[in-house]
Amino acid sequence: MTKSKKSESPVSVSALLSDWHAVKRLVLAIVGLLLLAVLATWIVLLQVRIDRGRLAAFFICLSLVLGLFVALTNAGFVKQLRAWAMKSLAAAMAMPLLLLVPYFVVAFGTRTFSLIGLAKLVAYIMVPVALLLPGRLHRADRVGWRDFAAMLSLALPVAAGWLSGVWMWPEDLYAFRPVYSVLVGGYAFMVIRNLEGVGYRLTPRRGDLMDGLANFVGFSVLGIPLGIALNFIHFHSEGVSILGFVGQFLGIYLTIAIPEELLFRGILQNFLVKSMHGPRHGLFGLAIASVVFGLSHLHHAPIPNWKYAIMATLAGLFYGNAYRTRQRLCASAFTHALVDTMWHFWF
């Protein structure tokens, strides 16, 4: 009995040290972002007259959100959250409510707090988590109705605009909505559901860039002629600087490409492939996820927008292929952001 305890002790200490290092890196990342927020606040105040308290609250909120956005890319951090969630049901339900902290900072700091806005945010956070809690003790190897319901609860409120009226300074900001879909979806599926192979990363490797670029070229060869034939796109040329292109690309990458790729590739396509069998299960999973991705664009005017759905389905095949070959979201998100940036400037 004594020998067994001694053999387990080093492993336990090693695990604790690993978890501590993951938490320490997270804390340092958040502190660094908060310091950047202070610097950004000071720079803005030197140029324009804005209420200092409100501006500081906004940047602190943004720093906390981005800190968590980055933290979920850390496997050690996700593993620690997973351990806490498995150990205690109360902890599994309480941890996502920490996502309310950035909201309280900006809402009270900018004097835009709203009970309706708070209720919307609480519901958005807790509904997918509650749906997946019954399966938190098991590995996610097959998709079920709860998984589809959780995916829908992540996507529909953002697409339908139900989260309007939450982040209200300096105006009703849209960007926080897709970013929160990543935070909630990442916690719900990677921590609670224990879905492996999501590939949530923000910084691409060289292989991600090469595959992403290859799939962008492949889509362009087919998508541009098809879009013109469908009368969906029309070529136009406008002046664009390198800085403008990079800024637009990064904005799309973080607020459109990463959130959509997490849902449709990292979760949906990943789950479908795990649930299927046979030599072509990867291709079938890719195809189904691409069709669902296409259909999710029907709500754009004029409704139903079948042209948009067809184009999005084709694009989804190339996004999904980038994800399938690399198993990393930054590869498919790179393709996605390139396509959307091209549409923005030239079509």
Secondary structure as GFF3:
##gff-version 3
##sequence-region A 1 347
A	DSSP	alpha_helix	2	47	.	.	.	ID=ss1
A	DSSP	alpha_helix	52	71	.	.	.	ID=ss2
A	DSSP	alpha_helix	75	87	.	.	.	ID=ss3
A	DSSP	alpha_helix	89	94	.	.	.	ID=ss4
A	DSSP	three_ten_helix	95	99	.	.	.	ID=ss5
A	DSSP	alpha_helix	100	109	.	.	.	ID=ss6
A	DSSP	alpha_helix	115	132	.	.	.	ID=ss7
A	DSSP	three_ten_helix	133	135	.	.	.	ID=ss8
A	DSSP	alpha_helix	145	159	.	.	.	ID=ss9
A	DSSP	alpha_helix	176	185	.	.	.	ID=ss10
A	DSSP	pi_helix	186	192	.	.	.	ID=ss11
A	DSSP	alpha_helix	206	229	.	.	.	ID=ss12
A	DSSP	alpha_helix	242	252	.	.	.	ID=ss13
A	DSSP	pi_helix	253	257	.	.	.	ID=ss14
A	DSSP	alpha_helix	258	261	.	.	.	ID=ss15
A	DSSP	pi_helix	262	269	.	.	.	ID=ss16
A	DSSP	alpha_helix	270	275	.	.	.	ID=ss17
A	DSSP	alpha_helix	281	295	.	.	.	ID=ss18
A	DSSP	alpha_helix	306	326	.	.	.	ID=ss19
A	DSSP	alpha_helix	329	346	.	.	.	ID=ss20
###
